[in-house]
Amino acid sequence: MAAEILKTVLVRDLNELMVLGAVILLRALLSLLIHFEMKKD
């Protein structure tokens, strides 16, 4: 997660920012899914 925060400093255009936002969103979603899967068992 820290790497993504550092990458925001190096973003040069809107397209890179959108890709970075998508990656952060997917990682958060995967974390939630893993959390609920482990909690279910």
C-alpha positions, 0 to 999 in steps of 0.5 A: 500500500505504501508503494501506491501512496509513493506512486501518487507523487510520481503521477504525471497525467490523469490516465496514470492516476486512473490506473493507480486508483483502479489498482488501489480499489482492486486491492481493497476489494480483494482484502475484504473478500479474503477477510470475509472468506477467512471469517466464514470458516 
